[in-house]
Amino acid sequence: MGVLRSTQSLEAEVEEMRAALMLHGGGAGFGARRSGGAAAKRAARAEEAAGAEARTVCVTGGTSFVGFAVVDRLLRHGYNVRVALETQEDLDKLREMEMFGENGRDGVWTVIANVMDPVSLHEAFDGCVGVFHTSSLVDPGGISGYTKHMARLETKAAELVVEACVRTESVRKCVFTSSLLACVWRQNYARDRRFPTTIDENCWSDESFCRDNKLWFSLGKTMAEKAAWRAARGTDLKLVTICPGLVTGPGFRRRNPTPSIAYLKGAHAMLAEGLLATANVERVAEAHVRVYEEMNGTAGGRYICYDHVVRRAEEFAELQRQLGLHAHASRGPATPDERAARFELCNRKLTALMSARRRCTYDAYFPVLYE
């Protein structure tokens, strides 16, 4: 479970992380802080000791494309972060390359946590007030070989992660990374509607439709998110889910190829119906942190996250080209722009939260209902 990568892929990711750290941290690593006078340091230490526990969170899949962006964004917001790695090999390689320096330095810890092992999850989460579950199962061969079995494993992992959050006394909140694919696939929409059907946070993908069409990645995301909500139901844990479109950004082809290719299964139908959307990884990371910070007040439920809807065949072909899918470029609808899409994506809920200067009053925390 988790993001499985080759040694070459991991080293490439580390180099990209190192460059990002130099850019954002001024060369001092994650969460670098400027030093002041001795008195100021003592006062700062006392204040940090009182509030450090309330600012400590854990991120699963912390070296994945989305996970790393979330870690980086949390550190910019002043959090202490435990980066949960899946294997000792991942941890050893990061240590060899002096990625994080000493454990606990500059606001970052690295821990081993197998998402299928409740004990290791509890140990990783203990002492954290929040958990960001960004880890997901991908094909180690990197050929979008996401299978029905993987969907079941991802669902089980989601259940175990949320149950570990519930059992860990310090954890109060969990932000779960789902997918827009958990919202868009249905088979019984009316075809003669005058206006497009809105796809928002109340919509869930039809599991039977996903199975019948072998949309295993969509099925996995749908089943996993539902499992997370079931595990949190009736407990004191506050859970929110972020449902991003296809996550893009600098280096996404190299660092996120397998989830991207798996996401695009069924993309021709999504393109024709106005449902193929992308989300920049920086916006996705910021959404995770902003929603987390609002969970003590108004934020709750699901949040659809995207910043662009792909509407033209040329855009789709370019997206395929970036992922090395040239052979399939000619299969799409010839002129999807010539007919009106039957659906309209809606991300107003997240947009309102991220753009509001003061807290909204209408978006109170509530449990999610699902089929």
C-alpha positions in Angstrom: 0.0 0.0 0.0 1.1 3.5 -0.5 2.9 5.0 -3.5 5.3 2.4 -4.8 8.2 3.8 -6.8 11.4 2.6 -8.5 14.8 3.8 -7.0 15.3 6.1 -10.1 11.8 7.6 -9.6 12.4 8.2 -5.9 15.8 9.8 -6.5 14.2 12.1 -9.1 11.5 13.1 -6.6 14.1 13.8 -3.9 16.1 16.1 -6.3 12.9 18.0 -7.1 12.1 18.2 -3.4 15.6 19.5 -2.7 15.1 22.2 -5.3 11.8 23.2 -3.8 13.3 23.4 -0.3 16.1 25.7 -1.6 13.5 27.9 -3.2 11.0 28.1 -0.4 13.2 27.7 2.6 16.2 29.8 1.6 18.4 26.8 1.6 17.8 25.9 5.2 15.4 23.1 4.6 11.8 22.6 5.5 10.3 25.2 7.7 13.4 27.2 8.3 13.1 30.0 10.9 15.1 33.1 11.3 17.0 33.4 14.5 16.8 36.4 16.8 18.4 37.5 20.1 18.8 35.2 23.1 15.9 36.6 25.0 13.6 36.4 22.0 14.7 32.8 21.5 13.8 31.9 25.0 10.4 33.5 24.8 9.8 31.9 21.5 10.7 28.5 22.9 8.3 28.9 25.8 5.5 29.8 23.4 6.3 27.0 21.0 6.4 24.5 23.8 2.9 25.5 24.8 1.5 25.4 21.3 3.7 22.9 19.5 1.4 19.9 20.1 -1.6 21.8 18.7 0.4 22.5 15.5 1.6 18.9 15.0 0.1 16.9 12.1 0.9 13.8 10.2 0.8 13.4 6.4 0.6 9.9 4.9 2.2 9.5 1.4 4.3 12.5 2.3 6.7 12.0 -0.6 4.0 11.6 -3.3 3.2 14.4 -5.7 0.2 15.6 -3.7 1.7 14.6 -0.3 4.9 16.6 -0.7 2.9 19.7 -1.8 0.7 19.3 1.3 3.8 18.9 3.6 5.4 22.0 2.0 2.3 24.1 2.4 1.8 23.0 6.0 5.3 24.0 6.9 4.8 27.4 5.3 1.8 27.8 7.5 3.9 27.0 10.6 2.9 23.4 11.4 5.2 20.7 12.7 4.8 17.7 10.3 5.4 14.0 10.6 6.0 12.6 7.1 4.7 9.0 7.1 6.7 6.8 4.7 5.6 3.4 3.6 8.9 1.5 3.7 12.2 1.6 5.5 13.8 1.8 2.0 12.1 5.2 1.4 13.3 6.4 4.8 16.9 5.2 4.3 17.2 6.8 0.9 15.9 10.2 2.2 18.3 10.0 5.1 21.3 9.1 2.8 20.5 12.2 0.8 20.2 14.3 3.9 16.7 15.4 2.8 15.4 16.4 6.2 18.6 16.7 8.3 18.1 15.4 11.8 14.7 14.0 12.7 12.7 16.8 14.3 14.8 19.6 12.8 13.0 22.5 11.1 9.6 21.2 11.9 9.7 17.8 10.1 9.9 14.2 11.4 9.9 11.1 9.2 8.2 7.9 10.5 7.4 4.5 9.1 3.7 3.8 8.9 2.2 0.9 6.9 -1.3 2.0 6.1 -2.4 -1.6 6.4 -1.0 -1.9 9.9 -3.2 -0.3 12.6 -0.4 -0.4 15.2 2.1 1.5 13.1 -0.6 4.0 12.1 -1.4 4.6 15.8 2.2 5.1 16.6 2.6 7.6 13.7 -0.5 9.5 14.6 0.1 9.6 18.4 0.7 13.2 19.5 -0.7 14.7 16.3 -3.9 16.7 16.4 -4.5 16.3 12.7 -3.9 13.7 9.9 -3.8 14.3 6.2 -4.3 11.0 4.4 -2.9 11.6 0.9 -1.5 8.1 0.4 -3.0 5.9 -2.3 -2.3 2.6 -4.1 -0.7 2.8 -7.5 0.7 0.3 -10.0 4.5 -0.2 -9.3 5.0 -0.8 -13.0 3.8 2.7 -13.8 1.4 1.6 -16.6 -1.9 2.6 -15.1 -2.5 -1.0 -14.1 -4.8 -0.1 -11.3 -7.0 -3.1 -10.8 -10.1 -4.1 -9.0 -7.9 -5.7 -6.3 -6.1 -2.4 -5.8 -9.5 -0.7 -5.3 -10.3 -3.1 -2.5 -7.0 -2.6 -0.9 -7.3 1.2 -1.1 -10.7 0.9 0.5 -9.4 -1.2 3.4 -6.5 1.2 3.9 -8.9 4.2 4.1 -10.9 2.4 6.7 -7.9 1.5 8.8 -6.4 5.0 8.6 -9.7 6.7 9.8 -10.1 4.0 12.5 -6.6 4.7 13.7 -7.4 8.4 13.8 -10.5 7.6 16.0 -8.5 5.4 18.3 -5.6 7.9 18.7 -6.6 10.2 21.6 -4.6 13.2 20.3 -6.2 13.3 16.8 -9.1 15.6 16.4 -9.3 16.1 12.7 -8.6 14.2 9.4 -8.4 15.6 5.9 -8.8 12.7 3.4 -7.7 13.1 -0.2 -10.3 11.6 -2.5 -11.0 12.4 -6.1 -13.4 14.1 -8.4 -13.8 10.6 -9.9 -15.8 9.7 -6.8 -18.5 12.2 -7.9 -18.9 12.1 -11.7 -19.8 8.6 -12.9 -23.6 7.9 -13.2 -25.7 6.0 -15.7 -29.2 7.3 -15.2 -29.0 11.0 -15.9 -31.8 12.3 -18.1 -30.7 13.1 -21.6 -33.4 15.6 -22.5 -32.8 18.2 -19.8 -32.8 21.8 -21.0 -30.0 22.8 -18.7 -26.9 20.8 -17.6 -27.0 18.6 -14.5 -24.9 20.1 -11.8 -22.2 17.9 -10.3 -21.4 19.0 -6.8 -20.5 17.6 -3.4 -23.8 15.8 -3.1 -23.0 13.6 -6.1 -21.4 10.1 -5.8 -20.2 7.9 -8.6 -22.2 4.8 -9.2 -20.2 1.8 -8.1 -22.0 -0.6 -10.4 -21.4 1.7 -13.3 -17.7 1.8 -12.5 -17.6 -2.0 -12.2 -19.5 -2.6 -15.4 -17.1 -0.2 -17.3 -14.0 -1.4 -15.5 -13.3 2.1 -14.1 -11.2 0.6 -11.3 -9.5 3.8 -10.3 -12.8 5.6 -10.0 -14.3 2.7 -8.1 -11.4 2.7 -5.7 -11.7 6.4 -4.9 -15.4 6.1 -4.5 -15.3 3.0 -2.2 -12.4 4.4 -0.2 -14.1 7.7 0.5 -17.3 6.0 1.5 -15.3 3.7 3.8 -13.7 6.7 5.4 -17.1 8.3 6.1 -18.4 5.1 7.6 -15.4 4.7 9.9 -15.8 8.3 11.2 -19.6 8.1 11.6 -20.7 8.3 15.3 -17.3 9.3 16.6 -15.7 12.6 17.8 -13.4 12.7 14.8 -14.0 15.6 12.4 -13.5 14.4 8.8 -13.4 16.3 5.6 -12.6 15.0 2.1 -11.0 16.9 -0.8 -12.1 15.7 -4.3 -9.5 17.1 -6.8 -9.6 16.7 -10.5 -6.6 15.4 -12.4 -3.7 16.8 -10.4 -1.2 18.6 -12.6 1.7 21.0 -12.1 5.4 21.2 -12.8 6.9 17.7 -13.2 3.5 15.9 -12.9 4.3 13.6 -15.8 7.5 12.4 -14.1 6.4 12.5 -10.5 2.7 11.5 -10.9 2.4 9.4 -14.0 0.5 6.3 -12.8 -2.4 8.0 -11.0 -2.6 10.5 -13.9 -2.9 7.7 -16.5 -5.3 5.7 -14.3 -7.4 8.9 -13.9 -7.8 9.3 -17.6 -9.5 5.9 -18.2 -12.9 7.0 -19.5 -11.6 10.5 -20.2 -13.2 10.6 -23.6 -16.6 10.3 -22.1 -15.7 12.9 -19.4 -14.5 15.3 -22.1 -17.7 15.0 -24.1 -19.8 15.5 -21.0 -17.9 18.5 -19.6 -16.5 16.5 -16.6 -12.8 16.4 -17.4 -11.2 18.8 -15.0 -7.6 19.5 -13.8 -6.3 20.9 -10.5 -2.9 22.5 -10.0 -1.1 20.7 -7.2 -0.4 24.0 -5.4 -4.1 24.8 -5.3 -4.9 21.2 -4.1 -2.3 21.6 -1.3 -3.6 25.0 -0.3 -7.2 23.6 -0.2 -6.1 20.9 2.2 -4.6 23.3 4.6 -7.3 26.0 4.4 -10.1 23.5 4.9 -8.2 21.9 7.8 -7.9 25.3 9.5 -11.6 26.0 9.1 -12.6 22.7 10.6 -12.8 24.1 14.1 -15.4 26.5 12.7 -17.4 26.2 9.6 -15.7 23.6 7.3 -17.1 20.1 6.9 -18.2 17.5 4.4 -16.8 17.1 0.9 -15.0 19.7 -1.2 -14.6 19.4 -5.0 -11.4 21.0 -6.1 -10.4 21.9 -9.7 -9.2 25.1 -11.5 -9.8 24.2 -15.2 -12.3 22.2 -17.1 -10.9 20.7 -20.3 -13.5 21.4 -23.1 -11.5 21.2 -26.4 -10.1 18.2 -28.1 -6.8 20.0 -28.6 -6.5 20.5 -24.9 -7.2 16.8 -24.3 -4.6 15.8 -26.9 -2.0 18.0 -25.3 -2.7 16.4 -21.9 -2.3 13.0 -23.4 0.9 14.1 -25.1 2.3 15.3 -21.8 1.6 11.8 -20.3 3.1 10.0 -23.3 -0.3 8.7 -24.5 0.1 9.7 -28.2 -1.3 6.4 -29.4 -4.8 7.2 -28.0 -5.0 10.8 -29.0 -7.2 10.0 -32.1 -9.8 8.1 -30.2 -11.6 11.0 -28.6 -14.8 12.6 -29.9 -14.1 14.5 -33.1 -15.9 17.7 -32.2 -16.9 17.8 -28.5 -17.2 21.6 -28.6 -20.1 21.4 -31.1 -22.6 20.0 -28.6 -23.6 21.3 -25.2 -22.3 19.2 -22.3 -24.9 17.5 -20.2 -23.1 18.3 -17.0 -21.7 21.3 -15.2 -19.1 20.9 -12.5 -19.4 23.0 -9.4 -16.7 24.0 -6.9 -18.4 26.9 -5.3 -18.2 25.5 -1.9 -14.4 25.4 -1.9 -14.1 28.6 -3.8 -16.2 30.4 -1.1 -14.1 29.0 1.7 -10.8 29.9 0.1 -11.8 33.4 -1.0 -13.7 34.5 2.1 -12.1 37.0 4.3 -14.3 36.0 7.2 -15.9 32.7 8.0 -19.0 31.7 6.2 -22.0 31.0 8.4 -23.9 28.6 6.1 -21.4 25.8 5.8 -21.6 24.2 9.2 -20.0 20.9 10.0 -22.2 18.0 9.1 -21.9 14.2 8.4 -21.9 13.1 4.7 -24.7 11.0 3.4 -24.0 8.5 0.7 -25.8 5.8 -1.1 
